[in-house]
Every structure is written in structure tokens, then in C-alpha cells.
Amino acid sequence: MELDEVADRDVAARFAGQQVTATGQAAIGSRGQVTSLVGARIEHFVVPAWKAPQVPELSGLQQSQPDLACVDGIDEDEVAAFLELIGR
């Protein structure tokens, strides 16, 4: 993405090689995507502290086997062949 007319270029230059966020007026492409920002303001990106939540009721469960009789018109051999094909 291009950043046109970066505001505070001297400040932004200090962030070279670091993770940053850019905000500004979006220029939209023909498919509705953002192609550039005009008047972009660059700020250092601080990764928020995050820890995966613990789900005690699911810990220790073994992977369950799929129900092979749940699709009308498909027999168990076809389901087993499909599961083997996808590596299950």
C-alpha cells in the first residue's frame, strides 16, 4: 500500500524497520480495496499483551471420531474413503 503525503515525515522515519500503524484518508481502488492513504499519520504499533484463554472443560478430551452415518445417500465406505483422502 502506498502512503501519500505522510504527515510528520521526520517522526515516521524513526519507525523504519518497526511495526507501525497508518491512518489517513483512504483512496479506494476499482474493486473497493484500499490502495493508498493520503495524509497518513504513522504511529508505533504496540502489540497488546494477550494470553490464550484456558478452557478447563475441554482440556484432556481426546479427538472424537466423526459420525459416519450422518449424511443421507452416502455410505460408510464412501465416508471412510473421503476421511482417508483428507488424512483423518
PyMOL Python script that loads the backbone (N, CA, C, O; Angstrom):
from pymol import cmd

cmd.read_pdbstr("""\
ATOM      1  N   MET A   1       0.849  -1.164   0.000  1.00  0.00           N
ATOM      2  CA  MET A   1       0.000   0.000   0.000  1.00  0.00           C
ATOM      3  C   MET A   1       0.898   1.232   0.000  1.00  0.00           C
ATOM      4  O   MET A   1       1.937   1.265   0.660  1.00  0.00           O
ATOM      5  N   GLU A   2       0.492   2.206  -0.726  1.00  0.00           N
ATOM      6  CA  GLU A   2       1.241   3.461  -0.785  1.00  0.00           C
ATOM      7  C   GLU A   2       0.735   4.426   0.274  1.00  0.00           C
ATOM      8  O   GLU A   2      -0.455   4.465   0.589  1.00  0.00           O
ATOM      9  N   LEU A   3       1.669   5.208   0.819  1.00  0.00           N
ATOM     10  CA  LEU A   3       1.319   6.257   1.769  1.00  0.00           C
ATOM     11  C   LEU A   3       1.664   7.584   1.120  1.00  0.00           C
ATOM     12  O   LEU A   3       2.837   7.940   1.014  1.00  0.00           O
ATOM     13  N   ASP A   4       0.639   8.323   0.680  1.00  0.00           N
ATOM     14  CA  ASP A   4       0.843   9.607   0.011  1.00  0.00           C
ATOM     15  C   ASP A   4       0.803  10.738   1.035  1.00  0.00           C
ATOM     16  O   ASP A   4      -0.015  10.731   1.954  1.00  0.00           O
ATOM     17  N   GLU A   5       1.697  11.707   0.861  1.00  0.00           N
ATOM     18  CA  GLU A   5       1.704  12.899   1.707  1.00  0.00           C
ATOM     19  C   GLU A   5       1.732  12.537   3.189  1.00  0.00           C
ATOM     20  O   GLU A   5       0.835  12.916   3.942  1.00  0.00           O
ATOM     21  N   VAL A   6       2.765  11.802   3.608  1.00  0.00           N
ATOM     22  CA  VAL A   6       2.876  11.387   5.007  1.00  0.00           C
ATOM     23  C   VAL A   6       3.060  12.608   5.902  1.00  0.00           C
ATOM     24  O   VAL A   6       3.966  13.416   5.696  1.00  0.00           O
ATOM     25  N   ALA A   7       2.186  12.727   6.896  1.00  0.00           N
ATOM     26  CA  ALA A   7       2.304  13.815   7.871  1.00  0.00           C
ATOM     27  C   ALA A   7       3.451  13.477   8.825  1.00  0.00           C
ATOM     28  O   ALA A   7       3.674  12.302   9.118  1.00  0.00           O
ATOM     29  N   ASP A   8       4.168  14.465   9.305  1.00  0.00           N
ATOM     30  CA  ASP A   8       5.266  14.254  10.255  1.00  0.00           C
ATOM     31  C   ASP A   8       6.271  13.233   9.745  1.00  0.00           C
ATOM     32  O   ASP A   8       6.555  12.241  10.418  1.00  0.00           O
ATOM     33  N   ARG A   9       6.807  13.477   8.558  1.00  0.00           N
ATOM     34  CA  ARG A   9       7.752  12.534   7.953  1.00  0.00           C
ATOM     35  C   ARG A   9       8.950  12.241   8.848  1.00  0.00           C
ATOM     36  O   ARG A   9       9.423  11.106   8.903  1.00  0.00           O
ATOM     37  N   ASP A  10       9.442  13.261   9.548  1.00  0.00           N
ATOM     38  CA  ASP A  10      10.602  13.059  10.410  1.00  0.00           C
ATOM     39  C   ASP A  10      10.290  12.079  11.535  1.00  0.00           C
ATOM     40  O   ASP A  10      11.119  11.236  11.877  1.00  0.00           O
ATOM     41  N   VAL A  11       9.100  12.190  12.106  1.00  0.00           N
ATOM     42  CA  VAL A  11       8.680  11.267  13.163  1.00  0.00           C
ATOM     43  C   VAL A  11       8.522   9.868  12.572  1.00  0.00           C
ATOM     44  O   VAL A  11       8.982   8.889  13.160  1.00  0.00           O
ATOM     45  N   ALA A  12       7.876   9.770  11.416  1.00  0.00           N
ATOM     46  CA  ALA A  12       7.637   8.480  10.778  1.00  0.00           C
ATOM     47  C   ALA A  12       8.945   7.794  10.404  1.00  0.00           C
ATOM     48  O   ALA A  12       9.038   6.568  10.471  1.00  0.00           O
ATOM     49  N   ALA A  13       9.953   8.562  10.013  1.00  0.00           N
ATOM     50  CA  ALA A  13      11.232   7.986   9.598  1.00  0.00           C
ATOM     51  C   ALA A  13      11.896   7.224  10.737  1.00  0.00           C
ATOM     52  O   ALA A  13      12.635   6.272  10.488  1.00  0.00           O
ATOM     53  N   ARG A  14      11.650   7.621  11.975  1.00  0.00           N
ATOM     54  CA  ARG A  14      12.243   6.924  13.124  1.00  0.00           C
ATOM     55  C   ARG A  14      11.692   5.511  13.289  1.00  0.00           C
ATOM     56  O   ARG A  14      12.296   4.688  13.976  1.00  0.00           O
ATOM     57  N   PHE A  15      10.563   5.228  12.670  1.00  0.00           N
ATOM     58  CA  PHE A  15       9.944   3.912  12.813  1.00  0.00           C
ATOM     59  C   PHE A  15      10.345   2.936  11.713  1.00  0.00           C
ATOM     60  O   PHE A  15       9.796   1.836  11.644  1.00  0.00           O
ATOM     61  N   ALA A  16      11.288   3.311  10.855  1.00  0.00           N
ATOM     62  CA  ALA A  16      11.711   2.424   9.761  1.00  0.00           C
ATOM     63  C   ALA A  16      12.171   1.086  10.337  1.00  0.00           C
ATOM     64  O   ALA A  16      12.975   1.039  11.268  1.00  0.00           O
ATOM     65  N   GLY A  17      11.648   0.006   9.769  1.00  0.00           N
ATOM     66  CA  GLY A  17      12.016  -1.334  10.212  1.00  0.00           C
ATOM     67  C   GLY A  17      11.229  -1.824  11.412  1.00  0.00           C
ATOM     68  O   GLY A  17      11.492  -2.917  11.911  1.00  0.00           O
ATOM     69  N   GLN A  18      10.271  -1.042  11.886  1.00  0.00           N
ATOM     70  CA  GLN A  18       9.462  -1.440  13.026  1.00  0.00           C
ATOM     71  C   GLN A  18       8.013  -1.616  12.588  1.00  0.00           C
ATOM     72  O   GLN A  18       7.621  -1.194  11.501  1.00  0.00           O
ATOM     73  N   GLN A  19       7.233  -2.243  13.449  1.00  0.00           N
ATOM     74  CA  GLN A  19       5.810  -2.366  13.154  1.00  0.00           C
ATOM     75  C   GLN A  19       5.126  -1.046  13.475  1.00  0.00           C
ATOM     76  O   GLN A  19       5.339  -0.460  14.536  1.00  0.00           O
ATOM     77  N   VAL A  20       4.296  -0.586  12.534  1.00  0.00           N
ATOM     78  CA  VAL A  20       3.604   0.681  12.698  1.00  0.00           C
ATOM     79  C   VAL A  20       2.150   0.549  12.270  1.00  0.00           C
ATOM     80  O   VAL A  20       1.763  -0.426  11.625  1.00  0.00           O
ATOM     81  N   THR A  21       1.356   1.539  12.638  1.00  0.00           N
ATOM     82  CA  THR A  21       0.005   1.672  12.102  1.00  0.00           C
ATOM     83  C   THR A  21      -0.037   2.976  11.323  1.00  0.00           C
ATOM     84  O   THR A  21       0.656   3.936  11.659  1.00  0.00           O
ATOM     85  N   ALA A  22      -0.853   3.001  10.285  1.00  0.00           N
ATOM     86  CA  ALA A  22      -1.000   4.204   9.467  1.00  0.00           C
ATOM     87  C   ALA A  22      -2.485   4.533   9.377  1.00  0.00           C
ATOM     88  O   ALA A  22      -3.307   3.668   9.076  1.00  0.00           O
ATOM     89  N   THR A  23      -2.813   5.773   9.637  1.00  0.00           N
ATOM     90  CA  THR A  23      -4.192   6.231   9.489  1.00  0.00           C
ATOM     91  C   THR A  23      -4.191   7.432   8.553  1.00  0.00           C
ATOM     92  O   THR A  23      -3.238   8.211   8.520  1.00  0.00           O
ATOM     93  N   GLY A  24      -5.251   7.566   7.810  1.00  0.00           N
ATOM     94  CA  GLY A  24      -5.364   8.675   6.878  1.00  0.00           C
ATOM     95  C   GLY A  24      -6.591   8.513   6.011  1.00  0.00           C
ATOM     96  O   GLY A  24      -7.420   7.633   6.241  1.00  0.00           O
ATOM     97  N   GLN A  25      -6.700   9.375   5.008  1.00  0.00           N
ATOM     98  CA  GLN A  25      -7.831   9.311   4.080  1.00  0.00           C
ATOM     99  C   GLN A  25      -7.556   8.203   3.073  1.00  0.00           C
ATOM    100  O   GLN A  25      -6.543   8.231   2.374  1.00  0.00           O
ATOM    101  N   ALA A  26      -8.447   7.238   3.001  1.00  0.00           N
ATOM    102  CA  ALA A  26      -8.254   6.080   2.125  1.00  0.00           C
ATOM    103  C   ALA A  26      -8.605   6.413   0.678  1.00  0.00           C
ATOM    104  O   ALA A  26      -9.627   7.041   0.401  1.00  0.00           O
ATOM    105  N   ALA A  27      -7.738   5.981  -0.240  1.00  0.00           N
ATOM    106  CA  ALA A  27      -8.045   6.031  -1.671  1.00  0.00           C
ATOM    107  C   ALA A  27      -8.498   4.619  -2.042  1.00  0.00           C
ATOM    108  O   ALA A  27      -7.784   3.649  -1.787  1.00  0.00           O
ATOM    109  N   ILE A  28      -9.676   4.505  -2.638  1.00  0.00           N
ATOM    110  CA  ILE A  28     -10.304   3.216  -2.921  1.00  0.00           C
ATOM    111  C   ILE A  28     -10.071   2.814  -4.370  1.00  0.00           C
ATOM    112  O   ILE A  28     -10.215   3.632  -5.279  1.00  0.00           O
ATOM    113  N   GLY A  29      -9.705   1.538  -4.585  1.00  0.00           N
ATOM    114  CA  GLY A  29      -9.472   1.010  -5.924  1.00  0.00           C
ATOM    115  C   GLY A  29     -10.757   0.570  -6.595  1.00  0.00           C
ATOM    116  O   GLY A  29     -11.837   0.689  -6.018  1.00  0.00           O
ATOM    117  N   SER A  30     -10.646   0.065  -7.802  1.00  0.00           N
ATOM    118  CA  SER A  30     -11.813  -0.310  -8.602  1.00  0.00           C
ATOM    119  C   SER A  30     -12.600  -1.476  -8.018  1.00  0.00           C
ATOM    120  O   SER A  30     -13.784  -1.627  -8.320  1.00  0.00           O
ATOM    121  N   ARG A  31     -11.966  -2.306  -7.187  1.00  0.00           N
ATOM    122  CA  ARG A  31     -12.654  -3.440  -6.563  1.00  0.00           C
ATOM    123  C   ARG A  31     -13.078  -3.144  -5.130  1.00  0.00           C
ATOM    124  O   ARG A  31     -13.501  -4.047  -4.408  1.00  0.00           O
ATOM    125  N   GLY A  32     -12.965  -1.870  -4.713  1.00  0.00           N
ATOM    126  CA  GLY A  32     -13.381  -1.485  -3.374  1.00  0.00           C
ATOM    127  C   GLY A  32     -12.291  -1.638  -2.324  1.00  0.00           C
ATOM    128  O   GLY A  32     -12.557  -1.454  -1.136  1.00  0.00           O
ATOM    129  N   GLN A  33     -11.082  -1.968  -2.730  1.00  0.00           N
ATOM    130  CA  GLN A  33      -9.994  -2.148  -1.779  1.00  0.00           C
ATOM    131  C   GLN A  33      -9.264  -0.834  -1.535  1.00  0.00           C
ATOM    132  O   GLN A  33      -9.261   0.044  -2.398  1.00  0.00           O
ATOM    133  N   VAL A  34      -8.652  -0.695  -0.377  1.00  0.00           N
ATOM    134  CA  VAL A  34      -7.841   0.488  -0.072  1.00  0.00           C
ATOM    135  C   VAL A  34      -6.527   0.348  -0.825  1.00  0.00           C
ATOM    136  O   VAL A  34      -5.808  -0.635  -0.646  1.00  0.00           O
ATOM    137  N   THR A  35      -6.208   1.331  -1.668  1.00  0.00           N
ATOM    138  CA  THR A  35      -4.973   1.275  -2.453  1.00  0.00           C
ATOM    139  C   THR A  35      -3.889   2.166  -1.885  1.00  0.00           C
ATOM    140  O   THR A  35      -2.703   1.891  -2.069  1.00  0.00           O
ATOM    141  N   SER A  36      -4.275   3.236  -1.195  1.00  0.00           N
ATOM    142  CA  SER A  36      -3.285   4.121  -0.590  1.00  0.00           C
ATOM    143  C   SER A  36      -3.957   4.974   0.475  1.00  0.00           C
ATOM    144  O   SER A  36      -5.183   5.049   0.563  1.00  0.00           O
ATOM    145  N   LEU A  37      -3.118   5.613   1.279  1.00  0.00           N
ATOM    146  CA  LEU A  37      -3.605   6.554   2.279  1.00  0.00           C
ATOM    147  C   LEU A  37      -3.027   7.918   1.967  1.00  0.00           C
ATOM    148  O   LEU A  37      -1.830   8.047   1.713  1.00  0.00           O
ATOM    149  N   VAL A  38      -3.876   8.939   1.987  1.00  0.00           N
ATOM    150  CA  VAL A  38      -3.444  10.313   1.742  1.00  0.00           C
ATOM    151  C   VAL A  38      -3.368  11.023   3.092  1.00  0.00           C
ATOM    152  O   VAL A  38      -4.286  10.926   3.907  1.00  0.00           O
ATOM    153  N   GLY A  39      -2.276  11.731   3.319  1.00  0.00           N
ATOM    154  CA  GLY A  39      -2.104  12.434   4.588  1.00  0.00           C
ATOM    155  C   GLY A  39      -1.930  11.467   5.746  1.00  0.00           C
ATOM    156  O   GLY A  39      -2.434  11.706   6.843  1.00  0.00           O
ATOM    157  N   ALA A  40      -1.212  10.369   5.501  1.00  0.00           N
ATOM    158  CA  ALA A  40      -1.079   9.320   6.511  1.00  0.00           C
ATOM    159  C   ALA A  40      -0.324   9.792   7.739  1.00  0.00           C
ATOM    160  O   ALA A  40       0.666  10.516   7.638  1.00  0.00           O
ATOM    161  N   ARG A  41      -0.806   9.374   8.899  1.00  0.00           N
ATOM    162  CA  ARG A  41      -0.106   9.591  10.157  1.00  0.00           C
ATOM    163  C   ARG A  41       0.404   8.229  10.608  1.00  0.00           C
ATOM    164  O   ARG A  41      -0.352   7.259  10.669  1.00  0.00           O
ATOM    165  N   ILE A  42       1.680   8.167  10.918  1.00  0.00           N
ATOM    166  CA  ILE A  42       2.337   6.921  11.272  1.00  0.00           C
ATOM    167  C   ILE A  42       2.584   6.899  12.777  1.00  0.00           C
ATOM    168  O   ILE A  42       3.103   7.860  13.344  1.00  0.00           O
ATOM    169  N   GLU A  43       2.208   5.799  13.413  1.00  0.00           N
ATOM    170  CA  GLU A  43       2.433   5.633  14.846  1.00  0.00           C
ATOM    171  C   GLU A  43       3.037   4.263  15.094  1.00  0.00           C
ATOM    172  O   GLU A  43       2.771   3.307  14.366  1.00  0.00           O
ATOM    173  N   HIS A  44       3.852   4.185  16.129  1.00  0.00           N
ATOM    174  CA  HIS A  44       4.453   2.911  16.503  1.00  0.00           C
ATOM    175  C   HIS A  44       3.347   1.953  16.929  1.00  0.00           C
ATOM    176  O   HIS A  44       2.433   2.342  17.656  1.00  0.00           O
ATOM    177  N   PHE A  45       3.424   0.715  16.485  1.00  0.00           N
ATOM    178  CA  PHE A  45       2.416  -0.283  16.821  1.00  0.00           C
ATOM    179  C   PHE A  45       2.882  -1.047  18.050  1.00  0.00           C
ATOM    180  O   PHE A  45       3.952  -1.655  18.046  1.00  0.00           O
ATOM    181  N   VAL A  46       2.088  -1.012  19.079  1.00  0.00           N
ATOM    182  CA  VAL A  46       2.395  -1.752  20.294  1.00  0.00           C
ATOM    183  C   VAL A  46       1.527  -3.002  20.300  1.00  0.00           C
ATOM    184  O   VAL A  46       0.299  -2.920  20.304  1.00  0.00           O
ATOM    185  N   VAL A  47       2.177  -4.153  20.299  1.00  0.00           N
ATOM    186  CA  VAL A  47       1.440  -5.419  20.309  1.00  0.00           C
ATOM    187  C   VAL A  47       0.822  -5.576  21.692  1.00  0.00           C
ATOM    188  O   VAL A  47       1.536  -5.573  22.694  1.00  0.00           O
ATOM    189  N   PRO A  48      -0.497  -5.714  21.753  1.00  0.00           N
ATOM    190  CA  PRO A  48      -1.136  -5.839  23.060  1.00  0.00           C
ATOM    191  C   PRO A  48      -0.778  -7.163  23.723  1.00  0.00           C
ATOM    192  O   PRO A  48      -0.610  -8.183  23.055  1.00  0.00           O
ATOM    193  N   ALA A  49      -0.665  -7.130  25.034  1.00  0.00           N
ATOM    194  CA  ALA A  49      -0.412  -8.366  25.776  1.00  0.00           C
ATOM    195  C   ALA A  49      -1.663  -9.228  25.679  1.00  0.00           C
ATOM    196  O   ALA A  49      -2.777  -8.756  25.906  1.00  0.00           O
ATOM    197  N   TRP A  50      -1.470 -10.479  25.342  1.00  0.00           N
ATOM    198  CA  TRP A  50      -2.613 -11.373  25.184  1.00  0.00           C
ATOM    199  C   TRP A  50      -2.193 -12.769  25.561  1.00  0.00           C
ATOM    200  O   TRP A  50      -1.103 -13.218  25.207  1.00  0.00           O
ATOM    201  N   LYS A  51      -3.029 -13.436  26.258  1.00  0.00           N
ATOM    202  CA  LYS A  51      -2.777 -14.817  26.646  1.00  0.00           C
ATOM    203  C   LYS A  51      -4.003 -15.621  26.260  1.00  0.00           C
ATOM    204  O   LYS A  51      -5.136 -15.202  26.498  1.00  0.00           O
ATOM    205  N   ALA A  52      -3.769 -16.776  25.665  1.00  0.00           N
ATOM    206  CA  ALA A  52      -4.881 -17.619  25.236  1.00  0.00           C
ATOM    207  C   ALA A  52      -5.710 -18.025  26.457  1.00  0.00           C
ATOM    208  O   ALA A  52      -5.158 -18.415  27.485  1.00  0.00           O
ATOM    209  N   PRO A  53      -7.028 -17.932  26.338  1.00  0.00           N
ATOM    210  CA  PRO A  53      -7.872 -18.323  27.471  1.00  0.00           C
ATOM    211  C   PRO A  53      -7.812 -19.827  27.701  1.00  0.00           C
ATOM    212  O   PRO A  53      -7.685 -20.608  26.758  1.00  0.00           O
ATOM    213  N   GLN A  54      -7.904 -20.210  28.931  1.00  0.00           N
ATOM    214  CA  GLN A  54      -7.948 -21.625  29.287  1.00  0.00           C
ATOM    215  C   GLN A  54      -9.404 -22.086  29.259  1.00  0.00           C
ATOM    216  O   GLN A  54     -10.296 -21.377  29.725  1.00  0.00           O
ATOM    217  N   VAL A  55      -9.629 -23.248  28.725  1.00  0.00           N
ATOM    218  CA  VAL A  55     -10.980 -23.811  28.666  1.00  0.00           C
ATOM    219  C   VAL A  55     -10.931 -25.145  29.421  1.00  0.00           C
ATOM    220  O   VAL A  55     -10.720 -26.196  28.816  1.00  0.00           O
ATOM    221  N   PRO A  56     -11.125 -25.097  30.728  1.00  0.00           N
ATOM    222  CA  PRO A  56     -10.925 -26.305  31.531  1.00  0.00           C
ATOM    223  C   PRO A  56     -11.853 -27.460  31.163  1.00  0.00           C
ATOM    224  O   PRO A  56     -11.457 -28.621  31.256  1.00  0.00           O
ATOM    225  N   GLU A  57     -13.066 -27.160  30.751  1.00  0.00           N
ATOM    226  CA  GLU A  57     -13.989 -28.256  30.439  1.00  0.00           C
ATOM    227  C   GLU A  57     -13.596 -29.014  29.176  1.00  0.00           C
ATOM    228  O   GLU A  57     -14.125 -30.100  28.937  1.00  0.00           O
ATOM    229  N   LEU A  58     -12.683 -28.480  28.356  1.00  0.00           N
ATOM    230  CA  LEU A  58     -12.246 -29.163  27.146  1.00  0.00           C
ATOM    231  C   LEU A  58     -10.868 -29.799  27.295  1.00  0.00           C
ATOM    232  O   LEU A  58     -10.468 -30.607  26.457  1.00  0.00           O
ATOM    233  N   SER A  59     -10.141 -29.446  28.349  1.00  0.00           N
ATOM    234  CA  SER A  59      -8.798 -29.982  28.487  1.00  0.00           C
ATOM    235  C   SER A  59      -8.873 -31.479  28.777  1.00  0.00           C
ATOM    236  O   SER A  59      -9.721 -31.942  29.540  1.00  0.00           O
ATOM    237  N   GLY A  60      -7.981 -32.209  28.159  1.00  0.00           N
ATOM    238  CA  GLY A  60      -7.915 -33.647  28.376  1.00  0.00           C
ATOM    239  C   GLY A  60      -8.851 -34.470  27.504  1.00  0.00           C
ATOM    240  O   GLY A  60      -8.828 -35.699  27.570  1.00  0.00           O
ATOM    241  N   LEU A  61      -9.668 -33.821  26.693  1.00  0.00           N
ATOM    242  CA  LEU A  61     -10.557 -34.580  25.813  1.00  0.00           C
ATOM    243  C   LEU A  61      -9.771 -35.141  24.632  1.00  0.00           C
ATOM    244  O   LEU A  61      -8.862 -34.490  24.118  1.00  0.00           O
ATOM    245  N   GLN A  62     -10.117 -36.319  24.216  1.00  0.00           N
ATOM    246  CA  GLN A  62      -9.494 -36.896  23.039  1.00  0.00           C
ATOM    247  C   GLN A  62     -10.311 -36.508  21.816  1.00  0.00           C
ATOM    248  O   GLN A  62     -11.499 -36.201  21.907  1.00  0.00           O
ATOM    249  N   GLN A  63      -9.641 -36.533  20.675  1.00  0.00           N
ATOM    250  CA  GLN A  63     -10.339 -36.182  19.437  1.00  0.00           C
ATOM    251  C   GLN A  63     -11.414 -37.223  19.168  1.00  0.00           C
ATOM    252  O   GLN A  63     -11.141 -38.423  19.136  1.00  0.00           O
ATOM    253  N   SER A  64     -12.632 -36.752  18.976  1.00  0.00           N
ATOM    254  CA  SER A  64     -13.727 -37.679  18.733  1.00  0.00           C
ATOM    255  C   SER A  64     -13.755 -38.096  17.272  1.00  0.00           C
ATOM    256  O   SER A  64     -13.292 -37.372  16.390  1.00  0.00           O
ATOM    257  N   GLN A  65     -14.292 -39.248  17.042  1.00  0.00           N
ATOM    258  CA  GLN A  65     -14.440 -39.752  15.678  1.00  0.00           C
ATOM    259  C   GLN A  65     -15.742 -39.212  15.096  1.00  0.00           C
ATOM    260  O   GLN A  65     -16.733 -39.085  15.814  1.00  0.00           O
ATOM    261  N   PRO A  66     -15.749 -38.892  13.801  1.00  0.00           N
ATOM    262  CA  PRO A  66     -16.973 -38.375  13.183  1.00  0.00           C
ATOM    263  C   PRO A  66     -18.046 -39.455  13.082  1.00  0.00           C
ATOM    264  O   PRO A  66     -17.750 -40.647  13.012  1.00  0.00           O
ATOM    265  N   ASP A  67     -19.283 -39.011  13.077  1.00  0.00           N
ATOM    266  CA  ASP A  67     -20.417 -39.911  12.886  1.00  0.00           C
ATOM    267  C   ASP A  67     -20.485 -40.258  11.407  1.00  0.00           C
ATOM    268  O   ASP A  67     -20.762 -39.396  10.574  1.00  0.00           O
ATOM    269  N   LEU A  68     -20.232 -41.524  11.081  1.00  0.00           N
ATOM    270  CA  LEU A  68     -20.167 -41.932   9.680  1.00  0.00           C
ATOM    271  C   LEU A  68     -21.531 -42.136   9.048  1.00  0.00           C
ATOM    272  O   LEU A  68     -21.617 -42.360   7.840  1.00  0.00           O
ATOM    273  N   ALA A  69     -22.599 -42.065   9.829  1.00  0.00           N
ATOM    274  CA  ALA A  69     -23.929 -42.327   9.285  1.00  0.00           C
ATOM    275  C   ALA A  69     -24.786 -41.067   9.265  1.00  0.00           C
ATOM    276  O   ALA A  69     -26.006 -41.159   9.397  1.00  0.00           O
ATOM    277  N   CYS A  70     -24.181 -39.897   9.104  1.00  0.00           N
ATOM    278  CA  CYS A  70     -24.960 -38.673   9.250  1.00  0.00           C
ATOM    279  C   CYS A  70     -25.334 -38.010   7.927  1.00  0.00           C
ATOM    280  O   CYS A  70     -26.007 -36.979   7.940  1.00  0.00           O
ATOM    281  N   VAL A  71     -24.924 -38.561   6.788  1.00  0.00           N
ATOM    282  CA  VAL A  71     -25.231 -37.939   5.507  1.00  0.00           C
ATOM    283  C   VAL A  71     -26.081 -38.904   4.679  1.00  0.00           C
ATOM    284  O   VAL A  71     -25.644 -40.008   4.355  1.00  0.00           O
ATOM    285  N   ASP A  72     -27.290 -38.478   4.345  1.00  0.00           N
ATOM    286  CA  ASP A  72     -28.179 -39.323   3.546  1.00  0.00           C
ATOM    287  C   ASP A  72     -27.579 -39.592   2.175  1.00  0.00           C
ATOM    288  O   ASP A  72     -27.066 -38.677   1.530  1.00  0.00           O
ATOM    289  N   GLY A  73     -27.637 -40.824   1.733  1.00  0.00           N
ATOM    290  CA  GLY A  73     -27.162 -41.185   0.407  1.00  0.00           C
ATOM    291  C   GLY A  73     -25.673 -41.479   0.335  1.00  0.00           C
ATOM    292  O   GLY A  73     -25.180 -41.856  -0.728  1.00  0.00           O
ATOM    293  N   ILE A  74     -24.947 -41.319   1.427  1.00  0.00           N
ATOM    294  CA  ILE A  74     -23.518 -41.613   1.466  1.00  0.00           C
ATOM    295  C   ILE A  74     -23.319 -42.782   2.418  1.00  0.00           C
ATOM    296  O   ILE A  74     -23.727 -42.719   3.578  1.00  0.00           O
ATOM    297  N   ASP A  75     -22.688 -43.856   1.928  1.00  0.00           N
ATOM    298  CA  ASP A  75     -22.498 -44.998   2.816  1.00  0.00           C
ATOM    299  C   ASP A  75     -21.176 -44.881   3.582  1.00  0.00           C
ATOM    300  O   ASP A  75     -20.350 -44.012   3.300  1.00  0.00           O
ATOM    301  N   GLU A  76     -21.000 -45.775   4.554  1.00  0.00           N
ATOM    302  CA  GLU A  76     -19.833 -45.710   5.439  1.00  0.00           C
ATOM    303  C   GLU A  76     -18.520 -45.878   4.676  1.00  0.00           C
ATOM    304  O   GLU A  76     -17.518 -45.265   5.042  1.00  0.00           O
ATOM    305  N   ASP A  77     -18.508 -46.695   3.626  1.00  0.00           N
ATOM    306  CA  ASP A  77     -17.287 -46.884   2.841  1.00  0.00           C
ATOM    307  C   ASP A  77     -16.875 -45.591   2.140  1.00  0.00           C
ATOM    308  O   ASP A  77     -15.687 -45.276   2.073  1.00  0.00           O
ATOM    309  N   GLU A  78     -17.848 -44.839   1.618  1.00  0.00           N
ATOM    310  CA  GLU A  78     -17.539 -43.565   0.962  1.00  0.00           C
ATOM    311  C   GLU A  78     -17.012 -42.546   1.962  1.00  0.00           C
ATOM    312  O   GLU A  78     -16.072 -41.808   1.668  1.00  0.00           O
ATOM    313  N   VAL A  79     -17.615 -42.507   3.135  1.00  0.00           N
ATOM    314  CA  VAL A  79     -17.154 -41.586   4.175  1.00  0.00           C
ATOM    315  C   VAL A  79     -15.735 -41.968   4.603  1.00  0.00           C
ATOM    316  O   VAL A  79     -14.875 -41.096   4.723  1.00  0.00           O
ATOM    317  N   ALA A  80     -15.479 -43.250   4.834  1.00  0.00           N
ATOM    318  CA  ALA A  80     -14.158 -43.706   5.235  1.00  0.00           C
ATOM    319  C   ALA A  80     -13.113 -43.386   4.168  1.00  0.00           C
ATOM    320  O   ALA A  80     -11.998 -42.986   4.502  1.00  0.00           O
ATOM    321  N   ALA A  81     -13.458 -43.557   2.880  1.00  0.00           N
ATOM    322  CA  ALA A  81     -12.521 -43.245   1.794  1.00  0.00           C
ATOM    323  C   ALA A  81     -12.230 -41.746   1.772  1.00  0.00           C
ATOM    324  O   ALA A  81     -11.085 -41.341   1.571  1.00  0.00           O
ATOM    325  N   PHE A  82     -13.263 -40.917   1.979  1.00  0.00           N
ATOM    326  CA  PHE A  82     -13.059 -39.477   1.995  1.00  0.00           C
ATOM    327  C   PHE A  82     -12.149 -39.069   3.158  1.00  0.00           C
ATOM    328  O   PHE A  82     -11.217 -38.285   2.980  1.00  0.00           O
ATOM    329  N   LEU A  83     -12.431 -39.612   4.356  1.00  0.00           N
ATOM    330  CA  LEU A  83     -11.615 -39.269   5.513  1.00  0.00           C
ATOM    331  C   LEU A  83     -10.157 -39.703   5.313  1.00  0.00           C
ATOM    332  O   LEU A  83      -9.233 -39.001   5.722  1.00  0.00           O
ATOM    333  N   GLU A  84      -9.965 -40.850   4.691  1.00  0.00           N
ATOM    334  CA  GLU A  84      -8.592 -41.292   4.399  1.00  0.00           C
ATOM    335  C   GLU A  84      -7.926 -40.345   3.409  1.00  0.00           C
ATOM    336  O   GLU A  84      -6.747 -40.022   3.551  1.00  0.00           O
ATOM    337  N   LEU A  85      -8.673 -39.902   2.413  1.00  0.00           N
ATOM    338  CA  LEU A  85      -8.142 -38.990   1.405  1.00  0.00           C
ATOM    339  C   LEU A  85      -7.679 -37.668   2.025  1.00  0.00           C
ATOM    340  O   LEU A  85      -6.655 -37.121   1.617  1.00  0.00           O
ATOM    341  N   ILE A  86      -8.417 -37.159   2.996  1.00  0.00           N
ATOM    342  CA  ILE A  86      -8.039 -35.882   3.607  1.00  0.00           C
ATOM    343  C   ILE A  86      -7.103 -36.056   4.803  1.00  0.00           C
ATOM    344  O   ILE A  86      -6.746 -35.075   5.455  1.00  0.00           O
ATOM    345  N   GLY A  87      -6.709 -37.280   5.091  1.00  0.00           N
ATOM    346  CA  GLY A  87      -5.714 -37.519   6.131  1.00  0.00           C
ATOM    347  C   GLY A  87      -6.246 -37.587   7.531  1.00  0.00           C
ATOM    348  O   GLY A  87      -5.525 -37.284   8.482  1.00  0.00           O
ATOM    349  N   ARG A  88      -7.484 -37.975   7.685  1.00  0.00           N
ATOM    350  CA  ARG A  88      -8.068 -38.111   9.024  1.00  0.00           C
ATOM    351  C   ARG A  88      -7.995 -39.521   9.495  1.00  0.00           C
ATOM    352  O   ARG A  88      -8.439 -39.826  10.602  1.00  0.00           O
TER     353      ARG A  88
END
""", "prot")
cmd.dss("prot")
cmd.show_as("cartoon", "prot")
cmd.util.cbc("prot")
cmd.orient("prot")
